[in-house]
Amino acid sequence: MNTQIRHLLALTFLCLSALIGTASASGLTLTQYREWQRDPIKKEMLNTYTAGMGQGVTFANVYNKTQKIPMIFCPPGDLQMTGDLTNIVLAKFIAKNNFKPTDEISIILIFALKDAYPC
């Protein structure tokens, strides 16, 4: 791999780590989520962050299904869990519910996915 590309990847990783580290030790809050949405650079990282959370919930769903435990949400077909999708689902759910500024986006996303794709 080209040395410049490796350095760029390392720098990107460090920047992402620093931004996520400043979010909070326990997770990104609703207030921080809204702040990140207004910043063009952080917004791109937010897409990655929320896509990762969505993938985590999807993996939990797969586990639940294999253990014959009720699934968390029931997505249609081969739904791709992207940052754009998770942010659309979050925006709709946040708009119709009242949350505290300190509520964590990861928890809100679980309920948002349950609401958007009920079983």
GINORQUI-V133494 format. One record per run of one state. SS is the DSSP state (alpha for helix, beta for strand, coil for the rest). FROM is the first residue (numbers start at 1). LEN is the number of residues. If there is no record, write none. Layout:
SS,FROM,LEN ; SS,FROM,LEN
This chain:
coil,1,2 ; alpha,3,21 ; coil,24,5 ; beta,29,1 ; alpha,30,9 ; coil,39,1 ; alpha,40,27 ; coil,67,16 ; alpha,83,13 ; coil,96,8 ; beta,104,1 ; alpha,105,12 ; coil,117,3
